[in-house]
Amino acid sequence: YHVLDTEGGHADYAPIDEVQSAVVNRLRETYGRVSLERLLSGNGLLNIYTALCGIEDTEVIFTTPAEVVAGALDSSDQRALQTLNIFCEGMGSAAGNLALTYGAKGGIYIAGGVIPRFQEFFINSGFRHKFEDKGRFVSYLQPIPVYLVTRSNLGLLGAAKKLQTI
């Protein structure tokens, strides 16, 4: 295994449909350049949600990522549900791009504190479809596994392991 130390979250976010394009255009009004991290993070969930509210000229009800996730999971808010779907599909597309870029045939590992909070939703989302949706490279991506890392102290564990090898 090779862990790559990168700042990949600052790569450009590539919208894959009209709704994502509208969200990105809305976020450009605030941030200028829109990176992966602006959408595919805890704060990204809130960014997507508030952008959708702005596009639809509706009131922003939720003010934290946790509230957006809760509103989606209990089906009390359609915009929150749309937000979570956009997030999962965007994550799938970005992960598929990384698998193509790095030739990650051994698998993609998704770590962090956001997705484990809605693990079942994520597994049943459009993530995998968008991961594989790369035109003639579908067959290249289909056998690549994706792992969701749920260990909360992964960074500390990695640092301790690194210290043991020095």
Disulfide bonds with the S-S distance in Angstrom:
none
